[in-house]
Amino acid sequence: MKRVLLLASLALCNLTFAAPPTEASIDQLVTLTHSPNTLDAMTAAVERSIRQGVEASTHGKSLTAQQQKAVQVIPDQIMQFVRQELNWAKLKPLVAQAYMETYSQEEVDELIRFFGSPVGRRFVDKQPQLVQRMSAATQQLVATALPKFQAALLESLRQAGIEAK
């Protein structure tokens, strides 16, 4: 029994003190997974979504020339902010830290082997298509849910005695 407890304790210690991944291995993993490209694809999907949302919010409304001009720059202003604040240069250290806190060196080595393999490379190569499909599906879901959310919000405001348009 003592032997079993000793072995179990050693196994737990081994798990607890697994070597953290090195920056070089994280960089290799990030390179293999094309993380900056994935961010670019996600940013493009966000931009499409914003443009569609702005268009949908003004659809059928009679806007003055000044209002149309103001509405047309909204997506550009939002995307300028997104590109300044959520770019790869700012996200890379956060991504690296998250990997280092989540994975051991052994796990990162296994991920590197996977993403360096033919199936791993195909997985990475298809990520932009997957992001695009997921974005389209999410947009449909949001488009369906948004009117319900807006109605619930307006009702809550009304019940609180706040007049909303």
C-alpha positions in Angstrom: 0.0 0.0 0.0 2.8 2.4 0.9 4.4 1.6 -2.5 1.2 2.5 -4.3 0.9 5.8 -2.4 4.6 6.6 -3.1 4.1 5.9 -6.8 0.9 8.0 -6.9 2.7 10.9 -5.2 5.6 10.7 -7.6 3.2 10.7 -10.5 1.4 13.7 -9.2 4.6 15.6 -8.6 5.7 14.8 -12.1 2.5 16.3 -13.5 2.8 19.3 -11.3 6.3 20.0 -12.2 6.2 19.4 -15.9 8.6 21.6 -17.7 7.0 24.7 -19.1 7.4 25.3 -22.9 10.2 27.4 -24.2 9.6 30.6 -26.1 11.3 29.1 -29.1 8.9 26.1 -29.1 5.9 28.4 -28.7 7.2 30.5 -31.7 7.6 27.3 -33.7 4.0 26.2 -32.8 2.6 29.6 -33.6 4.4 29.6 -37.0 3.2 26.1 -37.8 -0.4 27.0 -37.0 -0.2 30.3 -39.0 -1.8 32.1 -36.0 -1.3 35.6 -37.6 -3.1 34.4 -40.7 -6.0 33.0 -38.5 -6.2 36.4 -36.8 -6.3 38.1 -40.2 -9.2 35.8 -41.3 -11.0 36.5 -38.1 -10.5 40.2 -38.5 -11.9 40.0 -42.1 -14.9 38.1 -40.8 -15.5 40.7 -38.1 -15.3 43.5 -40.7 -17.9 41.7 -42.9 -20.1 41.3 -39.9 -19.8 44.9 -38.9 -20.6 46.1 -42.4 -23.6 43.9 -42.7 -24.8 45.0 -39.2 -24.5 48.7 -40.1 -26.3 48.1 -43.4 -29.0 46.1 -41.7 -29.5 48.7 -39.1 -30.1 51.4 -41.7 -31.9 49.3 -44.3 -35.2 50.8 -45.4 -34.6 54.0 -43.5 -34.6 57.3 -45.2 -31.3 59.0 -44.5 -30.0 62.4 -45.4 -26.8 62.6 -47.4 -25.0 63.7 -44.2 -26.4 60.7 -42.3 -25.4 58.3 -45.1 -21.9 59.7 -45.1 -21.7 59.3 -41.3 -23.0 55.7 -41.5 -20.6 54.8 -44.2 -17.5 55.6 -42.1 -18.7 53.7 -39.0 -17.3 50.3 -40.1 -14.0 51.9 -41.1 -13.7 53.7 -37.7 -14.4 50.4 -35.8 -12.0 48.4 -38.0 -9.3 51.0 -37.5 -9.7 50.6 -33.7 -9.7 46.7 -34.1 -6.5 46.8 -36.2 -4.7 49.1 -33.8 -5.7 47.3 -30.6 -6.1 43.7 -31.7 -3.2 43.2 -34.0 -0.7 40.4 -34.0 2.1 42.4 -32.5 -0.1 43.0 -29.4 -1.7 39.6 -29.3 1.4 37.5 -29.8 2.8 38.0 -26.3 -0.6 37.2 -24.8 -0.9 34.1 -27.0 2.6 32.9 -26.0 1.8 33.5 -22.3 -1.5 31.5 -22.6 0.3 28.6 -24.3 3.1 28.7 -21.6 0.5 28.6 -18.8 -1.6 25.9 -20.4 0.8 23.4 -22.0 3.9 21.6 -20.9 7.0 21.4 -23.1 6.0 17.8 -23.9 2.5 18.8 -25.0 3.9 21.6 -27.2 6.4 19.2 -28.7 3.5 16.9 -29.6 1.5 19.8 -31.1 4.5 20.7 -33.1 4.8 17.2 -34.4 1.1 17.2 -35.3 1.0 20.6 -37.0 4.2 19.7 -38.9 2.6 16.5 -40.2 0.6 16.4 -43.5 -2.7 16.1 -41.7 -1.7 18.9 -39.3 -0.7 21.2 -42.2 -4.1 20.4 -44.0 -5.9 21.3 -40.7 -4.1 24.6 -40.6 -4.6 25.3 -44.3 -8.4 24.8 -43.9 -8.7 27.1 -40.9 -9.6 30.2 -43.0 -12.5 28.2 -44.6 -13.6 27.0 -41.2 -13.5 30.5 -39.8 -15.5 31.8 -42.7 -18.2 29.1 -42.4 -18.4 29.6 -38.6 -18.7 33.3 -39.1 -21.5 32.9 -41.6 -23.3 30.5 -39.2 -22.8 32.9 -36.3 -24.1 35.9 -38.3 -27.2 34.0 -39.1 -27.7 33.1 -35.5 -27.2 36.7 -34.4 -29.5 38.0 -37.1 -32.2 35.7 -35.8 -31.6 36.4 -32.2 -31.0 40.2 -32.4 -34.6 41.3 -32.8 -35.6 39.1 -29.8 -32.8 40.7 -27.8 -33.8 44.2 -28.8 -37.4 43.6 -28.0 -36.5 42.2 -24.6 -34.2 45.1 -23.9 -36.9 47.6 -24.9 -39.4 45.8 -22.7 -37.0 45.9 -19.8 -36.4 49.6 -20.3 -40.1 50.2 -20.6 -40.8 48.3 -17.3 -38.1 50.4 -15.6 -39.9 53.5 -16.8 -37.3 54.5 -19.4 -38.6 55.6 -22.7 -36.6 54.1 -25.6 -37.0 54.5 -29.3 
